[in-house]
Every structure is written in structure tokens, then in C-alpha cells.
Amino acid sequence: MIGGFVANGGNGNAQVLIRAIGPSLGQFGIVSPLADPMLAVFDGNGARLTSNDNWRDTQEAAIQATGFAPANDLESAILATLPAGNYTAIVSGKNGGSGVALVEIYRR
């Protein structure tokens, strides 16, 4: 899954929380949710900026402090401060997994 977004911090940078949700979608009746989503963020030139597999592996405290921590430990999340520009969030399944996922971008 590919989600494009524009970060616009006005006169500076924008802090964003990007989430890749899969396993917790099952509780909402979604059939075949993506069991283990992976998330990568790329800039407008296609350069990979950062990635995450399981959200608790990195930035756990900072992500929890946003109040938007994923419900499942296998879901992915990245908290980033980005200069104004175009970005792409790519969600894929670990080890080639497939299923239904949701990519979300929150401006903080």
C-alpha cells in the first residue's frame, strides 16, 4: 500500500505520526487483516528516510506520549519531524505477507 502526503509546517518543520495498522483491524470485521505490517517513509526524491517493523522496537515512549500508539505490538509507527515537502509512506507485509492494512498520517 502506498500513501502519499504533504508535510507543511508553515514556517518550519512538521511533526507527524505515521502508522501502519493491520492486526487490530480484525476487531472491526475486516477479513484477512495484514498480520505483520512494515512501514517505510520516503522523501519526494525517492530516498528512504526511515522504516519500522514493530512500533515498540523504536520510539516507544515518544509514540505512546502522542496518545495514538497502535493497539497491537506487530503494527508499525514512526514519529518524525519533516521539512515541508512531499512524502510517501509504503506499507508492506513482513516476509511477503498480504492482507488488508490501513496507513494513517497525523500531524502533531
KEKE-3310 file (N, C-alpha, C; in steps of 0.2 Angstrom, whole numbers, plus 5000, padded with zeros to 4 digits):
npx = (5004:5003:5004:5003:5008:5008:5019:5018:5024:5021:5031:5041:5047:5036:5029:5025:5015:5016:5007:5005:4993:4986:4984:4975:4964:4955:4946:4936:4929:4936:4941:4954:4966:4981:4994:5007:5012:5024:5033:5038:5046:5048:5056:5052:5061:5063:5071:5074:5069:5066:5062:5050:5047:5040:5031:5035:5048:5056:5056:5046:5042:5040:5030:5020:5017:5010:4997:4992:4996:4999:4987:4991:5006:5013:5010:5015:5024:5029:5037:5040:5050:5048:5054:5045:5037:5035:5030:5031:5022:5025:5017:5020:5019:5027:5040:5034:5020:5002:4987:4974:4977:4979:4985:4990:4991:4996:4996:5006)
npy = (4994:5011:5027:5044:5060:5077:5087:5101:5113:5126:5139:5131:5115:5100:5090:5073:5058:5043:5028:5011:5000:4984:4970:4974:4977:4967:4966:4975:4968:4967:4956:4945:4954:4962:4953:4957:4971:4981:4997:5010:5026:5038:5052:5066:5064:5050:5045:5034:5037:5033:5018:5005:4991:4983:4993:4996:4993:5004:5021:5020:5026:5039:5038:5033:5044:5052:5048:5041:5028:5012:4998:4985:4976:4971:4980:4995:5011:5027:5042:5057:5072:5082:5092:5104:5097:5084:5067:5049:5035:5019:5003:4987:4969:4959:4947:4945:4944:4946:4956:4965:4982:4998:5014:5028:5045:5057:5074:5082)
npz = (5000:4996:5002:4999:5005:5010:5019:5029:5038:5039:5044:5046:5051:5051:5063:5062:5065:5059:5055:5052:5051:5055:5061:5071:5065:5063:5073:5069:5060:5048:5035:5033:5039:5037:5044:5050:5048:5039:5039:5029:5025:5013:5005:4993:4983:4982:4991:5005:5021:5034:5043:5050:5059:5070:5081:5095:5095:5092:5097:5107:5119:5115:5105:5112:5120:5112:5112:5102:5100:5092:5093:5093:5095:5084:5074:5065:5068:5066:5072:5066:5062:5049:5036:5026:5012:4999:5003:5004:5011:5013:5015:5019:5019:5031:5027:5015:5017:5015:5015:5022:5026:5034:5032:5041:5044:5055:5059:5071)
capx = (5000:5006:5001:5007:5006:5012:5021:5018:5024:5021:5037:5046:5045:5030:5030:5020:5015:5013:5005:5003:4988:4984:4981:4969:4958:4951:4941:4931:4926:4940:4943:4961:4970:4988:4996:5013:5014:5030:5032:5044:5044:5052:5055:5050:5066:5063:5076:5071:5071:5066:5057:5049:5043:5035:5032:5038:5055:5060:5052:5040:5039:5038:5024:5014:5016:5006:4991:4990:5000:4995:4984:4994:5013:5015:5009:5021:5023:5035:5036:5046:5049:5049:5054:5040:5038:5031:5032:5027:5023:5024:5016:5021:5019:5033:5041:5029:5013:4997:4981:4971:4980:4977:4990:4987:4996:4993:5001:5006)
capy = (5000:5017:5033:5050:5065:5083:5090:5108:5116:5133:5142:5126:5108:5097:5083:5068:5051:5038:5022:5005:4996:4978:4965:4976:4978:4961:4968:4979:4964:4966:4950:4945:4959:4961:4951:4960:4977:4985:5004:5014:5033:5041:5059:5067:5061:5043:5042:5031:5041:5029:5012:5002:4984:4983:5000:4996:4992:5011:5027:5018:5031:5045:5036:5032:5051:5056:5046:5037:5022:5007:4994:4979:4977:4970:4986:4999:5018:5032:5049:5061:5079:5083:5098:5105:5093:5078:5061:5043:5030:5012:4998:4980:4963:4956:4941:4944:4943:4950:4956:4972:4987:5005:5019:5034:5051:5063:5080:5084)
capz = (5000:4996:5005:4998:5009:5010:5026:5028:5044:5039:5043:5048:5050:5053:5066:5060:5067:5053:5057:5048:5056:5052:5065:5075:5060:5063:5078:5066:5055:5042:5034:5031:5040:5037:5051:5052:5043:5039:5036:5026:5023:5008:5003:4987:4978:4982:4996:5011:5027:5040:5042:5056:5059:5076:5084:5101:5094:5092:5099:5110:5124:5111:5102:5117:5123:5107:5113:5096:5099:5089:5098:5093:5095:5077:5070:5064:5068:5065:5074:5063:5061:5042:5032:5021:5006:4998:5006:5003:5016:5010:5020:5016:5024:5033:5024:5009:5019:5012:5019:5022:5030:5034:5033:5044:5045:5059:5060:5078)
cpx = (5004:5002:5005:5004:5011:5013:5022:5018:5024:5028:5043:5045:5039:5032:5024:5021:5012:5012:5003:4999:4986:4981:4975:4963:4953:4945:4935:4928:4930:4942:4950:4965:4977:4991:5002:5015:5021:5029:5038:5042:5050:5051:5053:5055:5066:5068:5072:5074:5071:5061:5056:5045:5038:5036:5035:5046:5059:5054:5046:5038:5037:5031:5018:5012:5011:4999:4988:4994:4996:4992:4988:5002:5016:5014:5015:5019:5030:5033:5042:5044:5052:5049:5048:5042:5034:5034:5028:5028:5021:5023:5017:5020:5026:5034:5036:5022:5009:4991:4979:4975:4977:4984:4987:4993:4993:4998:5000:5007)
cpy = (5006:5023:5039:5055:5071:5086:5097:5111:5123:5136:5137:5119:5106:5091:5079:5062:5047:5031:5017:5000:4990:4973:4968:4978:4973:4962:4972:4975:4964:4959:4950:4951:4957:4959:4954:4965:4980:4992:5007:5021:5035:5048:5059:5065:5054:5040:5040:5035:5037:5023:5009:4996:4984:4990:5001:4995:4999:5016:5025:5023:5037:5044:5036:5039:5054:5054:5042:5031:5016:5002:4987:4980:4975:4975:4991:5007:5021:5039:5052:5068:5080:5090:5098:5101:5088:5072:5055:5038:5024:5007:4991:4975:4960:4949:4939:4943:4948:4951:4964:4976:4994:5009:5025:5039:5056:5068:5082:5091)
cpz = (5000:4998:5004:5003:5009:5017:5025:5035:5045:5038:5045:5047:5053:5057:5064:5063:5061:5056:5052:5052:5052:5056:5069:5071:5061:5068:5075:5060:5048:5041:5031:5033:5039:5043:5054:5047:5044:5036:5034:5024:5018:5006:4996:4981:4978:4987:5002:5017:5033:5039:5049:5055:5064:5080:5091:5101:5094:5094:5103:5115:5120:5108:5107:5120:5118:5108:5107:5095:5096:5095:5098:5092:5088:5072:5070:5065:5068:5067:5071:5062:5054:5040:5027:5014:5005:5000:5004:5009:5013:5015:5016:5021:5025:5030:5018:5011:5015:5016:5018:5028:5030:5036:5035:5045:5049:5060:5068:5079)
residu = (MET:ILE:GLY:GLY:PHE:VAL:ALA:ASN:GLY:GLY:ASN:GLY:ASN:ALA:GLN:VAL:LEU:ILE:ARG:ALA:ILE:GLY:PRO:SER:LEU:GLY:GLN:PHE:GLY:ILE:VAL:SER:PRO:LEU:ALA:ASP:PRO:MET:LEU:ALA:VAL:PHE:ASP:GLY:ASN:GLY:ALA:ARG:LEU:THR:SER:ASN:ASP:ASN:TRP:ARG:ASP:THR:GLN:GLU:ALA:ALA:ILE:GLN:ALA:THR:GLY:PHE:ALA:PRO:ALA:ASN:ASP:LEU:GLU:SER:ALA:ILE:LEU:ALA:THR:LEU:PRO:ALA:GLY:ASN:TYR:THR:ALA:ILE:VAL:SER:GLY:LYS:ASN:GLY:GLY:SER:GLY:VAL:ALA:LEU:VAL:GLU:ILE:TYR:ARG:ARG)
# end
